[in-house]
C-alpha cells in the first residue's frame, strides 16, 4: 500500500495512517508503524491480505467485549489481537486487561472525554496499550488501535500516543477532526488525493472550520490532564506508568 493518510481499505471504516506527522523536535512519525480505524468486521479478503503485507502486528480493540463479539475483527493470521475496553462497563475477565489493583471509587465525570482520561479502567486500557506500543519494536511492523467509529475512544488514544511522541497539540487536533472529513465526504478517493499534496494541512483546516464544536471535545481531554496532573509528563508517569526512558524508547521505535 502507498504511504497515504487515508488507507485504501475498502471494507474498513475511517482507516488512517499516523505516519509523517512532525514532532516538536524536528522528527517525524515513521510510516507503516501506527494505524487507527473504526470497525474491522467488514474487511474484504483483499483488505486482509494488504494489511498482512503492510505488517499489521498488533490490533488493539478499545471496544467492550460485547461490541467485539457482535462485530468481530477480520485480521491477518499472524496479527496479535488485544481486547482493551476503555469504557468502565466491562468486567476485566472478559477482556485482555490485567485486574485493576484497587476497586475504583464511583466518580461522576462531567464529560466522556474526561472519563477516558481519568477513570481507572480507562487508564488501565491505555496503559496496557502503551506496553504493546513498546513491544512493537521490529521494523515495518505496525500497530493498529480502533473502536467502533474510529472517533472518540480512538481519538483519545491517538491524542495520548501522539502527545507521548512529542507531536504538537495543533497537529493532534487536526488529525482528530479529520474524522469529520472522512465521514462527510462521499468521494474517498478524491479526499485521499487531497491529503497527499503539500497543502494538505491548510485544506484540512479550511474544511474543518465548520466542525469546531467536535474539535473542542478534545480540549476537554487535554484540560483534564492539566487540571489533575499539571502536565503531560506527570500524567504519563503516574497514570500511564511511562518513565522517561519508556518515552525515549517509544520515540526511538516510532520516530525518524
C-alpha positions as CSV (number, residue, x, y, z in Angstrom):
1,X,0.0,0.0,0.0
2,X,1.1,3.6,-0.6
3,X,2.2,6.0,2.1
4,X,-1.1,7.9,2.4
5,X,-3.1,9.4,5.3
6,X,-6.3,7.5,4.5
7,X,-5.6,4.0,3.5
8,X,-7.4,2.3,0.7
9,X,-9.0,-0.4,2.8
10,X,-12.4,-0.9,1.1
11,X,-14.1,-2.7,3.9
12,X,-12.7,-0.5,6.6
13,X,-14.1,2.4,8.5
14,X,-12.1,5.7,8.9
15,X,-8.9,3.7,8.3
16,X,-5.9,6.1,8.7
17,X,-2.1,6.2,8.9
18,X,-0.3,8.4,11.5
19,X,3.0,8.3,9.7
20,X,4.5,11.5,8.5
21,X,3.3,13.8,11.3
22,X,6.1,16.1,12.5
23,X,7.2,16.3,16.2
24,X,8.2,19.4,18.1
25,X,11.9,18.4,18.0
26,X,12.1,18.1,14.2
27,X,11.5,14.4,13.7
28,X,8.5,12.7,12.0
29,X,6.5,9.6,12.8
30,X,7.5,6.6,10.7
31,X,5.2,5.3,8.1
32,X,3.9,1.7,8.5
33,X,4.0,1.8,12.3
34,X,0.8,3.4,13.6
35,X,-2.7,2.9,12.3
36,X,-6.1,4.0,13.6
37,X,-9.6,2.9,12.4
38,X,-13.1,2.1,13.2
39,X,-14.9,-1.2,12.7
40,X,-12.9,-4.1,11.2
41,X,-15.6,-6.7,10.8
42,X,-16.3,-6.0,7.1
43,X,-12.7,-6.2,5.7
44,X,-12.5,-8.0,2.4
45,X,-10.1,-10.8,1.7
46,X,-8.0,-8.3,-0.3
47,X,-8.0,-5.9,2.7
48,X,-6.8,-8.6,5.0
49,X,-4.0,-9.5,2.6
50,X,-3.0,-5.9,2.2
51,X,-2.8,-5.5,5.9
52,X,-0.7,-8.6,6.2
53,X,1.7,-7.2,3.6
54,X,1.6,-3.9,5.5
55,X,3.0,-5.7,8.5
56,X,0.0,-5.5,10.8
57,X,1.4,-6.9,14.0
58,X,-1.0,-5.7,16.8
59,X,-4.7,-5.0,16.8
60,X,-5.7,-3.0,19.9
61,X,-9.5,-3.2,20.2
62,X,-10.8,-0.4,22.5
63,X,-14.4,-1.6,22.4
64,X,-16.3,-3.5,25.0
65,X,-16.2,-7.3,24.7
66,X,-19.9,-7.4,23.8
67,X,-19.3,-4.9,20.9
68,X,-16.3,-7.0,19.8
69,X,-18.4,-10.2,19.9
70,X,-21.2,-8.6,17.7
71,X,-18.8,-7.4,15.1
72,X,-15.6,-9.4,15.2
73,X,-12.4,-8.1,13.7
74,X,-11.2,-9.7,10.5
75,X,-7.4,-9.9,10.7
76,X,-4.3,-11.4,9.1
77,X,-3.5,-14.7,10.6
78,X,-0.3,-13.5,12.4
79,X,-1.8,-10.4,13.9
80,X,-1.9,-10.3,17.7
81,X,-5.4,-9.3,18.9
82,X,-5.9,-7.4,22.2
83,X,-9.2,-6.5,23.9
84,X,-8.6,-3.4,26.0
85,X,-12.1,-1.9,26.7
86,X,-11.8,1.8,27.5
87,X,-15.2,2.5,29.0
88,X,-15.8,1.1,32.5
89,X,-18.8,-1.1,31.6
90,X,-17.0,-4.4,31.1
91,X,-15.6,-6.9,33.5
92,X,-11.8,-7.3,33.1
93,X,-12.1,-11.1,33.0
94,X,-13.9,-10.7,29.7
95,X,-11.0,-8.8,28.1
96,X,-7.2,-9.0,27.9
97,X,-6.7,-6.4,30.6
98,X,-5.0,-7.3,33.9
99,X,-7.1,-6.8,37.1
100,X,-7.4,-3.3,38.4
101,X,-5.1,-3.1,41.5
102,X,-7.9,-1.5,43.6
103,X,-11.6,-1.2,43.2
104,X,-12.1,2.3,41.9
105,X,-14.5,4.7,43.7
106,X,-17.6,5.7,41.9
107,X,-16.9,9.1,40.3
108,X,-19.2,11.4,38.3
109,X,-17.2,12.7,35.4
110,X,-18.5,15.8,33.7
111,X,-17.8,14.5,30.1
112,X,-16.9,11.2,28.4
113,X,-13.6,12.6,27.3
114,X,-12.7,13.5,30.9
115,X,-13.8,10.0,31.9
116,X,-11.4,8.4,29.4
117,X,-8.5,10.4,30.8
118,X,-9.2,10.0,34.5
119,X,-11.2,6.8,35.1
120,X,-9.1,3.9,36.5
121,X,-10.5,1.4,33.9
122,X,-9.8,3.8,31.0
123,X,-6.3,4.5,32.3
124,X,-5.6,0.8,32.6
125,X,-6.7,0.2,29.0
126,X,-4.5,2.9,27.6
127,X,-1.6,2.0,30.0
128,X,-1.7,-1.6,28.7
129,X,-1.9,-0.3,25.1
130,X,1.3,1.6,25.7
131,X,3.0,-1.7,26.8
132,X,2.2,-3.2,23.4
133,X,3.4,0.0,21.7
134,X,6.8,-0.5,23.4
135,X,6.8,-4.2,22.4
136,X,6.2,-3.3,18.7
137,X,9.9,-2.6,18.1
138,X,10.5,-4.6,14.9
139,X,10.9,-2.5,11.7
140,X,7.9,-2.3,9.4
141,X,5.6,-3.9,12.0
142,X,2.5,-1.8,12.5
143,X,0.2,-1.4,15.5
144,X,-3.5,-0.5,14.9
145,X,-5.9,0.8,17.5
146,X,-9.6,1.1,17.0
147,X,-13.1,1.4,18.4
148,X,-16.4,1.2,16.5
149,X,-16.4,4.5,14.6
150,X,-12.7,5.4,15.0
151,X,-13.7,8.7,16.6
152,X,-14.0,9.0,20.4
153,X,-12.1,6.2,22.0
154,X,-9.7,6.0,19.1
155,X,-9.4,9.8,19.1
156,X,-8.4,9.9,22.7
157,X,-5.9,7.0,22.2
158,X,-4.5,8.9,19.2
159,X,-4.2,12.1,21.3
160,X,-2.3,10.2,24.1
161,X,0.0,8.4,21.6
162,X,0.9,11.5,19.6
163,X,1.4,13.5,22.7
164,X,3.8,10.9,24.1
165,X,5.7,11.1,20.8
166,X,6.1,14.8,21.0
167,X,3.6,15.9,18.3
168,X,2.3,19.4,18.9
169,X,-1.3,19.8,20.0
170,X,-2.4,21.7,16.9
171,X,-1.4,18.8,14.7
172,X,-3.0,16.3,17.0
173,X,-6.3,18.2,16.9
174,X,-6.0,18.4,13.1
175,X,-5.8,14.6,13.0
176,X,-8.7,14.3,15.4
177,X,-11.1,16.4,13.4
178,X,-10.0,14.7,10.1
179,X,-12.6,12.1,11.1
180,X,-15.3,14.7,10.2
181,X,-14.0,14.9,6.7
182,X,-13.9,11.2,6.3
183,X,-17.5,10.8,7.3
184,X,-18.8,13.8,5.4
185,X,-17.1,13.1,2.1
186,X,-18.6,10.6,-0.3
187,X,-15.6,10.8,-2.7
188,X,-13.0,9.0,-0.5
189,X,-10.5,8.6,-3.4
190,X,-10.7,12.4,-4.0
191,X,-10.1,13.1,-0.3
192,X,-7.2,10.7,-0.3
193,X,-5.6,12.6,-3.2
194,X,-6.2,16.0,-1.5
195,X,-4.3,14.8,1.6
196,X,-1.3,13.8,-0.4
197,X,-0.3,17.2,-1.6
198,X,1.8,19.9,0.1
199,X,-1.2,21.9,1.1
200,X,-3.0,19.1,3.0
201,X,-2.8,20.9,6.3
202,X,-4.4,24.1,5.1
203,X,-7.0,22.1,3.3
204,X,-8.0,20.2,6.4
205,X,-8.0,23.4,8.5
206,X,-10.3,25.1,6.0
207,X,-12.7,22.2,5.7
208,X,-12.9,21.7,9.5
209,X,-13.9,25.2,10.4
210,X,-17.5,24.1,10.4
211,X,-16.7,21.3,12.9
212,X,-15.3,23.5,15.7
213,X,-17.6,22.0,18.3
214,X,-16.4,18.5,17.9
215,X,-12.8,19.6,17.8
216,X,-13.3,21.3,21.1
217,X,-14.2,18.0,22.7
218,X,-10.5,17.0,22.5
219,X,-9.7,20.2,24.5
220,X,-11.7,18.6,27.4
221,X,-9.3,15.6,27.4
222,X,-6.3,17.9,27.4
223,X,-7.7,20.1,30.2
224,X,-8.5,17.0,32.3
225,X,-4.8,16.2,32.2
226,X,-3.7,19.7,33.0
227,X,-6.2,20.2,35.9
228,X,-5.5,16.9,37.5
229,X,-1.8,16.2,36.8
230,X,-0.4,19.6,35.8
231,X,1.4,18.5,32.7
232,X,1.8,15.6,30.2
233,X,5.0,14.2,31.8
234,X,3.3,13.7,35.2
235,X,0.2,12.1,33.5
236,X,2.3,9.7,31.5
237,X,4.4,8.8,34.6
238,X,1.6,8.5,37.1
239,X,-1.4,7.3,35.0
240,X,0.3,5.5,32.1
241,X,3.3,4.1,34.0
242,X,5.7,5.5,31.5
243,X,9.1,6.6,32.7
244,X,11.3,9.0,30.8
245,X,13.3,6.0,29.5
246,X,10.0,4.5,28.3
247,X,9.1,7.7,26.4
248,X,12.5,7.8,24.9
249,X,12.1,4.1,23.8
250,X,8.7,5.0,22.2
251,X,10.3,7.8,20.3
252,X,13.1,5.5,19.1
253,X,10.6,2.9,17.8
254,X,8.1,5.3,16.1
255,X,10.1,8.4,15.1
256,X,12.8,9.0,12.4
